C-alpha cells in the first residue's frame, strides 16, 4: 500500500493548491492500485482498508469541486464496497450538499 499512500499524499498537496485535476489523477491512480490488489476487502488490514476508503472519499470531494456530481456519487458508492458505515455517512452528507446547491434535479 506504500505506493497508494504516496499518491494520496501527493494528491492532497495538489488539492490544497486547488489543482483539482492533478489531484484527481493521483487519487485515481492510487485507487486503481488498491482496488487491483488481490486481497479481498474482508481480509484487508485496518491500514489498507483506511487507505482505500480515504482515496475514494478524496475522489468524491475532488469530483464535487469539479462539479462532477454523478462521479462524486459513484466514488461514494465505491466506498460502500469497503465499508457500509462510511458509505451511509458520506451519502447523507453528499445528498445534503447537492440539495443545498440545488443540483438534485440535474442528476
C-alpha positions as CSV (number, residue, x, y, z in Angstrom):
1,X,0.0,0.0,0.0
2,X,3.0,2.3,0.2
3,X,2.6,3.4,-3.5
4,X,-1.0,4.2,-2.9
5,X,-0.2,6.2,0.2
6,X,2.4,8.2,-1.6
7,X,-0.1,9.0,-4.4
8,X,-2.7,10.0,-1.9
9,X,-0.3,12.4,-0.1
10,X,0.8,14.0,-3.4
11,X,-2.8,14.3,-4.5
12,X,-3.6,16.1,-1.2
13,X,-0.9,18.6,-1.8
14,X,-2.3,19.4,-5.2
15,X,-5.8,19.6,-3.7
16,X,-4.7,22.1,-1.2
17,X,-3.2,24.2,-4.0
18,X,-6.6,24.0,-5.8
19,X,-5.0,21.9,-8.6
20,X,-8.0,19.6,-8.7
21,X,-7.4,17.9,-12.0
22,X,-3.9,16.9,-10.9
23,X,-5.2,15.7,-7.5
24,X,-7.9,13.7,-9.4
25,X,-5.2,11.9,-11.5
26,X,-3.2,10.9,-8.4
27,X,-6.2,9.8,-6.3
28,X,-7.5,7.8,-9.3
29,X,-4.1,6.0,-9.8
30,X,-3.9,5.3,-6.0
31,X,-7.5,3.9,-6.0
32,X,-6.6,1.7,-9.0
33,X,-3.6,0.4,-7.1
34,X,-5.5,-0.6,-4.0
35,X,-8.6,-1.8,-6.0
36,X,-6.4,-4.1,-8.1
37,X,-5.0,-5.7,-5.0
38,X,-5.6,-9.4,-4.9
39,X,-6.6,-9.2,-1.3
40,X,-10.3,-9.3,-0.7
41,X,-11.8,-6.4,1.2
42,X,-12.7,-8.5,4.2
43,X,-9.1,-9.7,4.6
44,X,-7.5,-6.2,4.5
45,X,-5.6,-4.8,7.4
46,X,-7.2,-1.8,9.0
47,X,-4.4,0.4,7.5
48,X,-5.1,-0.9,4.0
49,X,-8.9,-0.5,4.4
50,X,-8.3,3.0,5.7
51,X,-6.2,3.9,2.6
52,X,-8.9,2.5,0.3
53,X,-11.6,4.5,2.0
54,X,-9.5,7.7,2.1
55,X,-8.7,7.5,-1.6
56,X,-12.4,7.0,-2.6
57,X,-13.5,9.8,-0.2
58,X,-10.9,12.1,-1.7
59,X,-12.1,11.3,-5.2
60,X,-15.6,12.2,-4.2
61,X,-14.5,15.5,-2.8
62,X,-12.5,16.3,-5.9
63,X,-15.4,15.5,-8.1
64,X,-17.6,17.8,-6.1
65,X,-15.0,20.6,-6.5
66,X,-15.1,20.0,-10.3
67,X,-18.9,19.9,-10.3
68,X,-18.9,16.3,-11.4
69,X,-21.7,15.3,-9.1
70,X,-22.5,11.9,-10.7
71,X,-18.9,10.9,-10.4
72,X,-18.9,12.1,-6.8
73,X,-21.8,9.8,-6.1
74,X,-20.0,6.9,-7.8
75,X,-17.0,7.4,-5.6
76,X,-19.3,7.3,-2.6
77,X,-20.8,4.0,-3.9
78,X,-17.3,2.6,-4.2
79,X,-16.8,3.3,-0.5
80,X,-19.8,1.0,0.2
81,X,-17.7,-1.9,-1.2
82,X,-15.2,-1.3,1.6
83,X,-17.4,-0.2,4.5
84,X,-21.2,0.3,4.7
85,X,-20.9,2.7,7.6
86,X,-18.6,5.1,5.7
87,X,-20.9,5.0,2.7
88,X,-24.1,5.8,4.7
89,X,-22.4,8.8,6.4
90,X,-20.9,10.2,3.2
91,X,-24.0,9.6,1.1
92,X,-26.1,11.6,3.6
93,X,-23.6,14.5,3.6
94,X,-23.4,14.4,-0.2
95,X,-27.1,14.4,-0.7
96,X,-27.4,17.4,1.7
97,X,-24.7,19.2,-0.2
98,X,-26.4,18.6,-3.5
99,X,-29.8,19.7,-2.3
100,X,-28.2,22.8,-0.8
101,X,-26.6,23.6,-4.2
102,X,-29.9,22.9,-5.9
103,X,-28.5,20.3,-8.3
104,X,-30.6,17.3,-7.4
105,X,-32.8,17.9,-10.5
106,X,-29.7,17.6,-12.8
107,X,-28.7,14.1,-11.6
